[in-house]
Amino acid sequence: FSRLKQFRRVATRYDKLDRHFLAFIHLAATVLWLRDC
């Protein structure tokens, strides 16, 4: 989870709805996963 904190939107949680926040976490995790490949 600490690697996701480099995305400011995850660290500060700008989204009001839980599903939007969770969707961005999935997007950020995918970006991190693709960088590692």
N, C-alpha and C positions, 0 to 999 in steps of 0.2 A: 504493500500500500504506500510505502514511502516514495516509490518512484512515481506514483500517480500524483503526489503532492507538487511535483514540478509544474503541473498544469494549474495555473492560478484559479481557473474556474472550479476545479475540484477542491482546492485548498480553502477557498472562501465561500463556496456554494452560493453562486449568484441566482440559481434557479429556485423558483418558489415551489414547483411541483416535484414530488419525489420521482416520478417517472422520467422527467426531463433530466434530473440529476443522475439517475441511474443510466439513462441512455448515453450521457456524456462520459460517464465512467467506462462504459463498454467501448465507446469510441476511443478514449484515451488509452485504454488497455490494448486495443487493437493496434494503435499507432506504436506503442512501446513494443509490442510483440513483433511487428513488422520491422522495426529498427534492429531488433536482435537477430533477425534472420539473415 
